[in-house]
Amino acid sequence: MIEEVSNYLNQIRHEFTSQALNEEAAGDIPVELYAKWLEEAVGAQVLDPKAMVVSTVSGNGKPSSRVVYNRGITETGFKFYTNYDSRKGHDLENNPFVSVNVFWSEMERQIRMEGTVSKLDREESDAYFKARPRDSQIGAWASAQSQKVTDREELEKWVKHFNEKFEGMEVPRPPHWGGYFIEATYFEFWQGRPARLHDRIIFEKDGNTWNKYRVAP
Ligand SMILES: Cc1cc2nc3c(=O)[nH]c(=O)nc-3n(C[C@H](O)[C@H](O)[C@H](O)COP(=O)(O)O)c2cc1C
């Protein structure tokens, strides 16, 4: 089985042919290009275009990656929500640098971003939490994200516990749950092209300006 799969991986080739990206089309503000590409991904019915892989690095230098949802953009970066006591939360406590990756295979596009995180202010996390479905709000209390659990029953016990605790009242935001803002310092927009001559346009922040340049594929 492993050998067959390994052979398969070795043999498949994909030719990227659908689109191009040039310096002019890339514009001057990378988040605007991200927004344009996101809109096109939505239009093309990419399954989950708000999903992005965020990589963090622990205090002892070990990287780890996971998918989170992009829950907001500004001119300077992205927002996501999570448990501050999770593995990523601990990583970010020690090291605020992140690397983000989005791959929209249907669009033959990859976006890489790097930046520094800070916690969103309490009011913003409160407002987002309030707008979540009640089951998700209870889940934020019941799940000590990234901690060991004995079995699924234990999780369900905690869900029941917090459902009872907050019965008949609004579920408050847990103090360990909230948002992060990723202030971007670097973007790469990758568009697959034929014969592996892909387009790669980089935006690198220098003070308040973005420097734009092309790199070889
Ligand atoms: C499509 C998708 C979307 C996800 N969105 C989030 C999210 O917005 N926030 C979050 O904390 N975890 C999200 N997760 C779960 C994370 O990938 C991860 O399992 C969790 O955050 C724990 O990561 P950690 O142990 O590295 O902290 C998502 C997973 C998938 C597959």
The ligand as a Gaussian input file, in Angstrom:
#p B3LYP/6-31G(d) Opt

LIG

0 1
 C      -11.088000      23.865000       8.250000
 C      -10.596000      24.066000       9.673000
 C      -10.824000      25.272000      10.309000
 C      -10.368000      25.482000      11.619000
 N      -10.552000      26.709000      12.209000
 C      -10.056000      26.922000      13.450000
 C      -10.136000      28.218000      14.037000
 O      -10.619000      29.208000      13.430000
 N       -9.636000      28.374000      15.299000
 C       -9.066000      27.332000      15.982000
 O       -8.641000      27.528000      17.115000
 N       -8.951000      26.110000      15.445000
 C       -9.427000      25.874000      14.189000
 N       -9.300000      24.624000      13.617000
 C       -8.651000      23.545000      14.403000
 C       -7.131000      23.697000      14.331000
 O       -6.658000      23.224000      13.085000
 C       -6.391000      22.972000      15.480000
 O       -6.794000      21.623000      15.534000
 C       -6.653000      23.610000      16.845000
 O       -6.702000      25.023000      16.757000
 C       -5.586000      23.202000      17.850000
 O       -4.324000      23.603000      17.386000
 P       -3.052000      23.705000      18.366000
 O       -3.079000      22.467000      19.242000
 O       -1.863000      23.727000      17.480000
 O       -3.197000      24.970000      19.164000
 C       -9.716000      24.427000      12.307000
 C       -9.466000      23.207000      11.631000
 C       -9.882000      23.048000      10.341000
 C       -9.560000      21.736000       9.637000

